[in-house]
Amino acid sequence: MWRFLDLSSLGDADPLQLLDDLTEVVLEKVELTGDEIERMVKFIRPLFSEFFLSLGNYSSPLDRSKKFLVNYSQCMEEVLVSFDGWLDLTQKSRTKIFGNLTSILADCGLPLLDKLFLNQTELEFRRSTSVLTVELRSGKRGTLLDDVVFPSAESDTYLTLPASFQEDVGGDHYSYVGALYQVRDMDALLPGNQNSFGGNNAVNSRLLSFSAKVKTTVNLTVPATLTFRNTRSPRSPPYEEIWRHIHDGEEPTFIPQTYRCTFWNVNALAWDTEGLREVSSDHDITVCQSHHLTDFAVLMSIHGYVRECEVAAVFLYFAFLCAFTWMALEGWRLRNPTARKQEGRNEFRYYLAVGYAVPVGIVVITAGVAFGTGARGYGEGEFCWLSSPGYIWAFAVPVLLVVVANSIILFRVVDAVKRQKRNLSVMRRHQSGVTKLGSTMRVFSLTILLGCGWLLGVLQMEVSPIFAYFFVIVGCSQGIGIFIFYCYRDPNMREMLISYAHTMLCHKPTNMTSGVPSRKAGKSEMKEGIGTSVGSTLSPQTVTSSD
């Protein structure tokens, strides 16, 4: 094979015949070594240039050009599939050689198209395999009416170039060259960490190369749109793996700093973002826009495992579990108003123990598994939260159980109150009819207090994003509901709050012995009032007397 890679063999030999012989030898090899890859890339560029210069010496330049491009594509395909050979090279050599490989087609293909057009010959060439797609085309300016889509065949990674690029290029004709590269690991050839903007990044798409003018950057009036299939789906937010799907008509939202639309700067040998912007991104697709044409790809940010974020995720998980455990305890108390009135200090201590012991147990188990196995279940991702679907279920299952159980309890309590109302006298029914609005507000308060509004969060993810607005309103109202339910509705507590507010505003003490119970008595009566506030809220007696 080495005799074909000797630059001195170019001389007076036919470049097409040399490439034909080289292609035959390459196709017979199982895999190219790193040294063979380096020498092939170094040899192909002058061979392509020699073919271009000698094109006028042979008949049928169009047929020769197509045959040369077929052989060139076959050689490059073998180079791309020989990935173990690439790994034999140093990182610096891999980057330099692959950068040269991607520039050969643009540097030599566009002059070939221009020369053929000067001879009144328009070339249209397409070849596509699993690792390489190549397209070249030329024509008279103004004859291209539709936008250019490369690759022209169906692909999940493609470029859409407005037909107006013909005016941006200038001249009496247009020409373009496109190539789409697929290798086992693009990041091993053009590392994402070699970039102009810093950060830990990795290439997360195929490399799309597109050029429309020889050795000149074309500034597009209307930007080209690039659509990339993400090689790896983002892990953040991790709960999207379980719940989140884009609804019909919903535009995907770009997650800042997660994906970057970039191009390979051949001068700096680094990824750059100048002239590009991110349009949208979801789990599978990233859409970019560019005002120039070159080698494009998508970089994905790789977020390190930050210890502070890990600790914050553990405490945040514990806080949420505590909140839902106390919601479950409130539902347990609500199920039996008679038993609740007989609660004493021991029962309250029991609630304290359960309210915090259960969350601690769940967090200890999940954290022990995560840290003991090195699974990094906390804090690895875009947010300081649980980091994988398995750990997300450790939060989602308790939440769903609490919300469903409390919803059932709430319906049973409301139904029991309705049955009790039917046994009231006609006069009491008439009086209760006046307070329907008040009863509705109390049911709404209980719904918020018991966390039933979290069902709206599930509906938001599974049915329609419109439920997100209701979910936010209900969720933000929970603190207000707790204040009204346990403080303002209790007469003793309400009087103490009014007295305290009066003292703060007027800067003078209020006589606590007249109209307001003493501090000691107030505490005792306040406990009793708080203990019975939930039961009295929905009782018919309270409903008829409050308004």
C-alpha positions in Angstrom: 0.0 0.0 0.0 2.9 2.4 0.7 3.8 2.8 -2.9 0.4 4.4 -3.6 1.0 6.9 -0.8 4.3 8.2 -2.2 3.9 11.8 -3.3 6.6 11.4 -5.9 4.3 8.9 -7.7 2.0 11.7 -8.8 4.4 13.0 -11.5 2.9 12.2 -14.9 0.6 9.5 -13.6 -3.1 9.7 -14.1 -4.5 10.9 -10.7 -7.8 9.1 -11.3 -5.9 5.8 -11.9 -3.8 6.3 -8.8 -6.9 6.8 -6.7 -8.6 3.9 -8.3 -5.7 1.6 -7.4 -5.5 3.0 -3.9 -9.2 2.4 -3.4 -8.9 -1.2 -4.4 -6.1 -1.8 -1.9 -7.9 0.0 0.9 -11.1 -2.0 0.4 -9.1 -5.2 0.8 -7.7 -4.2 4.2 -9.6 -5.2 7.4 -8.7 -1.9 9.1 -6.2 0.9 8.6 -3.6 1.6 11.2 -2.9 5.1 12.6 0.2 5.5 10.4 -1.8 4.5 7.3 -4.6 7.0 8.1 -2.1 9.8 8.6 -0.3 9.1 5.3 -3.6 8.7 3.4 -5.0 12.0 4.5 -1.7 13.6 3.7 -1.7 12.0 0.2 -5.3 12.7 -0.7 -5.1 16.5 -0.7 -2.3 16.8 -3.3 -3.8 14.0 -5.3 -7.2 15.9 -5.4 -5.4 19.1 -6.4 -3.5 17.3 -9.2 -6.7 15.8 -10.5 -8.2 19.3 -10.6 -5.3 20.7 -12.5 -5.1 17.9 -15.0 -8.8 17.7 -15.7 -8.5 19.6 -19.0 -6.1 17.0 -20.3 -8.7 14.3 -20.5 -12.0 13.8 -22.3 -15.3 13.5 -20.4 -14.3 15.7 -17.4 -17.8 15.2 -15.9 -17.6 11.4 -15.9 -14.0 11.5 -14.6 -15.0 13.9 -11.8 -17.9 11.6 -10.7 -15.6 8.5 -10.7 -12.9 10.4 -8.7 -15.5 11.5 -6.1 -16.8 7.9 -5.8 -13.3 6.6 -5.1 -12.5 9.5 -2.8 -15.6 8.8 -0.8 -14.8 5.1 -0.5 -11.3 5.8 0.8 -12.6 8.3 3.3 -15.3 5.8 4.5 -12.6 3.3 5.2 -10.6 5.9 7.1 -13.7 6.8 9.3 -14.5 3.2 10.2 -10.9 2.4 11.2 -11.5 4.0 14.6 -9.0 1.8 16.4 -6.4 3.1 14.0 -7.3 6.7 15.0 -6.8 5.8 18.7 -3.3 4.7 17.9 -2.4 8.3 17.2 -1.8 10.9 19.9 -4.7 13.3 20.7 -2.9 16.2 19.0 -2.3 14.2 15.8 -5.9 12.9 15.7 -7.2 16.5 15.9 -4.9 17.9 13.3 -5.4 15.0 10.8 -9.2 14.9 11.1 -9.4 18.7 10.8 -7.4 18.4 7.5 -9.6 15.5 6.3 -12.8 17.6 6.7 -11.3 20.5 4.9 -10.1 18.6 1.8 -13.6 18.3 0.2 -14.3 22.0 0.5 -10.8 23.2 -0.5 -10.7 20.9 -3.5 -14.3 20.2 -4.4 -15.4 23.8 -4.8 -12.6 24.6 -7.3 -13.6 21.5 -9.2 -17.2 22.6 -9.4 -16.1 26.1 -10.6 -13.8 24.7 -13.3 -16.5 22.4 -14.6 -19.0 25.3 -14.7 -16.6 27.4 -16.8 -16.7 24.5 -19.3 -20.5 24.8 -19.3 -20.8 21.7 -17.2 -22.9 21.5 -14.1 -22.1 18.7 -11.6 -24.5 17.1 -9.2 -23.1 14.3 -7.0 -24.5 12.4 -4.1 -23.2 9.5 -2.1 -24.4 8.3 1.3 -23.3 5.5 3.7 -23.6 5.0 7.4 -20.4 6.9 8.2 -20.2 9.5 5.4 -22.6 11.5 3.2 -21.1 13.6 0.4 -23.0 16.0 -1.9 -21.7 18.5 -4.5 -23.8 20.6 -6.8 -23.4 23.7 -9.0 -25.7 25.7 -11.3 -26.5 29.0 -12.7 -27.4 31.7 -10.2 -31.1 32.3 -9.8 -32.1 28.8 -11.1 -32.3 27.4 -7.5 -35.8 28.4 -6.3 -36.2 26.2 -3.2 -34.1 26.1 -0.1 -31.2 23.8 -0.1 -31.5 20.8 2.3 -28.4 18.8 3.0 -28.4 15.9 3.1 -31.1 15.8 0.4 -32.1 12.3 1.6 -34.0 11.9 4.8 -31.7 12.4 7.8 -32.0 13.3 11.5 -29.1 15.7 11.2 -29.4 18.3 8.4 -28.9 21.8 7.2 -31.5 24.1 5.6 -30.0 26.9 3.5 -32.2 29.6 2.2 -32.2 30.0 -1.6 -31.1 33.6 -1.0 -27.5 32.4 -0.4 -27.0 32.6 -4.2 -27.0 36.4 -3.8 -24.7 36.3 -0.8 -22.1 34.2 -2.8 -22.2 36.5 -5.8 -21.0 35.7 -9.3 -22.9 34.1 -12.1 -23.3 30.7 -10.6 -23.6 28.9 -7.3 -21.9 25.9 -6.0 -21.8 24.1 -2.7 -20.2 21.1 -1.0 -21.6 19.2 2.0 -20.3 16.3 4.1 -21.8 14.6 7.1 -19.4 12.6 9.2 -20.2 9.8 11.7 -17.6 8.1 13.8 -17.7 6.0 16.9 -16.7 8.9 19.1 -16.4 12.3 17.5 -15.1 13.8 20.8 -12.0 11.6 20.5 -11.1 13.3 17.2 -12.2 16.9 17.8 -12.4 17.2 21.7 -15.2 19.4 23.0 -12.8 20.7 25.7 -10.8 22.4 23.0 -13.0 25.4 22.8 -12.9 29.2 23.0 -15.5 29.6 25.8 -14.2 27.2 28.5 -16.0 24.6 30.5 -16.1 20.8 30.4 -17.8 19.9 27.1 -18.2 16.9 24.8 -19.2 16.6 21.1 -22.8 15.4 21.1 -23.7 15.1 17.5 -22.4 14.2 14.1 -20.1 16.7 12.3 -21.8 18.5 9.5 -19.6 20.4 7.0 -20.9 22.7 4.4 -19.2 25.3 2.2 -20.4 27.5 -0.7 -17.3 29.6 -1.7 -13.6 28.7 -2.1 -11.5 29.8 0.9 -13.9 32.6 1.8 -16.4 32.9 4.6 -19.9 33.6 3.2 -21.9 35.9 5.5 -25.5 34.9 5.0 -28.3 37.5 4.9 -30.8 34.9 6.0 -29.2 32.4 8.5 -29.0 28.7 7.8 -30.8 26.4 10.1 -29.1 23.3 11.5 -30.9 20.5 13.1 -28.8 18.0 15.0 -29.7 14.6 16.5 -28.3 14.5 20.0 -25.9 11.5 20.3 -26.6 11.4 24.1 -29.8 12.7 25.7 -29.3 15.2 28.6 -29.6 13.9 32.1 -31.1 17.1 33.4 -33.7 17.7 34.4 -33.6 14.0 35.2 -37.4 13.7 35.9 -38.0 14.4 32.2 -36.9 10.8 31.6 -40.1 9.7 33.5 -42.7 12.4 33.0 -41.9 15.1 30.5 -43.1 15.0 26.9 -43.6 17.9 24.6 -47.3 18.5 24.0 -48.8 19.1 20.6 -48.0 22.7 19.5 -45.5 23.3 22.3 -42.1 24.6 21.3 -39.1 22.9 22.8 -37.2 25.0 25.3 -33.4 25.4 25.2 -31.7 24.5 28.5 -29.1 27.3 28.9 -25.5 26.1 29.1 -26.4 22.5 28.4 -25.9 22.5 24.7 -23.8 24.8 22.5 -24.0 25.2 18.8 -20.4 25.4 17.6 -18.1 25.3 14.6 -14.6 24.0 14.3 -12.2 26.9 13.9 -9.4 25.6 11.7 -7.1 28.5 12.6 -7.4 28.2 16.3 -7.9 24.4 16.2 -10.8 24.8 18.7 -14.6 24.9 18.8 -16.1 28.4 18.5 -19.6 29.9 18.7 -19.2 33.1 16.7 -22.1 33.7 14.4 -24.2 30.9 15.8 -27.1 30.8 18.2 -29.1 28.1 19.9 -32.8 28.1 18.8 -34.2 25.2 20.8 -33.3 21.8 22.3 -35.1 18.8 23.8 -34.0 15.3 24.7 -33.4 14.3 21.1 -33.0 17.3 18.8 -31.0 20.6 19.0 -31.7 23.4 16.5 -29.2 26.1 15.7 -28.9 29.0 13.3 -25.7 30.3 11.6 -24.8 33.3 9.5 -21.8 31.5 8.0 -20.9 28.1 6.6 -18.2 25.7 7.9 -17.9 22.6 10.0 -20.7 22.4 12.6 -21.5 20.3 15.6 -23.3 20.4 19.0 -21.3 20.4 22.2 -22.9 19.1 25.4 -21.9 20.5 28.8 -20.6 17.9 31.2 -21.4 19.0 34.7 -18.9 17.8 37.3 -20.0 16.2 40.5 -20.1 19.2 42.9 -20.0 18.2 46.6 -21.9 21.3 47.7 -24.7 20.5 45.2 -24.8 17.0 46.4 -25.3 18.1 50.1 -28.0 20.6 49.0 -29.8 17.9 47.1 -29.9 15.7 50.2 -31.4 18.4 52.4 -33.8 19.5 49.7 -35.0 15.9 49.3 -35.4 15.6 53.1 -37.4 18.9 53.3 -39.8 17.8 50.6 -40.3 14.4 52.3 -41.0 16.1 55.6 -43.6 18.4 54.1 -45.5 15.4 52.5 -45.2 13.3 55.6 -46.9 16.1 57.7 -49.6 16.3 55.0 -50.2 12.6 55.4 -50.4 13.0 59.2 -52.9 15.8 58.8 -55.0 13.6 56.6 -54.8 10.8 59.2 -56.1 13.3 61.9 -58.8 14.5 59.6 -60.2 11.0 59.0 -61.8 10.8 62.6 -62.8 14.2 64.1 -64.0 12.6 67.3 -60.8 10.8 68.0 -58.9 14.0 67.2 -60.6 16.0 70.0 -59.3 13.4 72.5 -55.7 13.8 71.4 -53.2 14.7 74.1 -49.5 15.5 74.5 -48.4 11.9 73.8 -50.2 11.8 70.4 -48.5 15.1 69.5 -45.1 13.6 70.3 -46.0 10.6 68.1 -46.8 12.9 65.2 -43.4 14.7 65.7 -41.6 11.4 65.7 -43.3 10.1 62.6 -43.2 13.4 60.8 -39.4 13.5 60.9 -38.4 9.8 61.4 -39.9 8.5 58.2 -38.2 11.1 55.9 -34.9 10.5 57.7 -35.2 6.8 57.1 -35.9 7.2 53.4 -33.1 9.7 52.9 -30.6 7.5 54.8 -31.5 4.5 52.7 -31.2 6.3 49.3 -28.1 8.2 50.3 -26.5 5.1 51.6 -27.1 3.3 48.3 -26.0 6.3 46.3 -22.8 7.0 48.2 -22.0 3.4 49.0 -22.2 2.2 45.4 -20.8 5.4 43.8 -24.0 5.7 41.8 -24.1 9.5 42.3 -27.8 9.6 42.9 -27.7 13.2 44.3 -26.6 16.5 42.7 -25.2 15.3 39.4 -26.9 17.3 36.7 -28.2 20.7 35.9 -29.9 21.1 39.2 -29.1 20.1 42.8 -31.6 17.4 43.0 -32.0 13.6 42.5 -30.0 12.5 39.5 -31.5 9.5 37.9 -35.0 8.0 37.3 -34.5 5.3 39.9 -33.9 7.9 42.7 -36.7 10.1 41.4 -39.1 7.3 42.0 -38.0 7.3 45.6 -39.5 10.7 45.8 -42.4 10.3 43.4 -43.9 7.2 44.9 -44.3 8.6 48.5 -45.7 11.8 47.1 -48.3 10.0 45.0 -49.3 7.8 47.8 -49.8 10.8 50.2 -51.7 12.8 47.6 -54.0 10.0 46.6 -54.7 8.9 50.2 -55.4 12.5 51.3 -57.7 13.0 48.3 -59.7 9.9 49.3 -59.9 11.1 52.9 -61.0 14.6 51.8 -63.8 13.2 49.7 -65.0 10.9 52.5 -65.0 13.8 55.0 -66.9 16.1 52.6 -69.4 13.3 51.9 -69.9 12.7 55.7 -70.6 16.4 56.3 -73.2 16.4 53.4 -75.0 13.4 54.9 -75.0 15.1 58.3 -76.5 18.2 56.7 -79.4 16.2 55.4 -80.5 15.4 59.0 -80.7 19.1 60.0 -84.0 20.8 60.5 -85.5 22.9 57.7 -84.5 26.1 59.4 -80.9 24.9 59.8 -80.9 23.9 56.1 -82.0 27.4 55.2 -79.3 28.9 57.3 -76.7 26.6 55.9 -77.7 27.6 52.3 -76.4 31.1 53.1 -72.9 29.8 53.7 -72.3 27.7 50.5 -69.5 30.0 49.5 -67.9 29.7 52.9 -68.2 25.9 52.8 -66.6 25.9 49.3 -63.7 28.1 50.5 -63.2 25.7 53.5 -63.1 22.7 51.2 -60.6 24.5 49.0 -58.5 25.3 52.0 -58.4 21.7 53.0 -57.5 20.7 49.5 -54.5 23.0 49.7 -53.6 21.9 53.2 -53.6 18.2 52.4 -51.4 18.6 49.3 -54.1 17.4 46.9 -53.2 20.2 44.5 -50.1 18.3 43.6 -52.3 16.1 41.3 -52.3 19.2 39.1 -48.6 18.8 38.7 -49.1 15.3 37.3 -51.8 16.6 34.9 -49.5 19.4 33.8 -46.9 16.8 32.7 -49.2 14.2 31.2 -52.2 16.1 29.9 -51.7 19.8 29.2 -49.2 22.5 30.2 -52.3 24.7 31.1 -52.5 22.9 34.4 -49.1 24.3 35.3 -50.8 27.7 36.1 -53.3 26.1 38.5 -50.5 24.0 40.1 -48.4 27.1 40.8 -51.4 29.0 42.2 -52.5 26.1 44.5 -48.9 25.4 45.5 -48.1 29.0 46.4 -51.4 29.2 48.4 -50.4 26.4 50.8 -48.6 28.6 53.3 -51.5 31.1 53.3 -53.9 28.2 53.8 -51.9 26.9 56.8 -52.0 30.4 58.4 -55.7 30.9 57.9 -56.5 27.3 59.0 -54.5 27.1 62.1 -54.1 30.8 63.2 -56.7 33.1 61.8 -59.7 30.8 62.2 -58.9 30.1 65.8 -60.6 32.8 68.0 -57.9 32.8 70.7 -55.1 32.9 68.2 -56.8 35.6 66.1 -57.3 37.8 69.2 -53.6 37.4 70.1 -52.5 38.3 66.6 -54.7 41.4 66.5 -53.4 42.4 69.9 -49.8 41.9 68.8 -50.3 43.8 65.6 -51.9 46.6 67.6 -49.0 46.7 69.9 -46.4 46.8 67.1 -48.3 49.5 65.2 -49.2 51.7 68.1 -46.1 51.1 70.2 -48.1 50.6 73.4 -49.1 47.5 75.3 -52.7 46.2 75.2 -54.5 45.1 78.3 -54.2 41.3 77.9 -56.6 40.7 80.8 -59.6 42.4 79.2 -61.0 40.7 76.2 -57.9 38.5 75.6 -56.9 35.6 77.8 -53.8 35.6 79.8 -50.6 34.2 78.3 -50.8 31.0 80.3 -54.5 30.5 79.6 -54.1 31.6 76.0 -51.6 28.9 75.4 -53.9 26.2 76.9 -56.9 27.4 75.0 -54.9 27.9 71.8 -53.8 24.3 71.8 -57.4 23.2 72.2 -58.5 25.5 69.5 -55.9 24.3 67.0 -56.7 20.7 67.8 -60.3 21.2 66.9 -60.0 23.7 64.1 -59.9 21.1 61.3 -63.0 19.3 62.6 -65.0 22.4 63.1 -64.2 23.8 59.7 -66.4 21.4 57.8 -69.0 20.8 60.5 -72.6 21.9 59.8 -72.8 23.7 63.1 -69.8 25.9 62.2 -71.1 26.5 58.8 -74.5 27.8 60.0 -73.1 30.0 62.7 -70.1 31.6 61.1 -72.0 33.7 58.7 
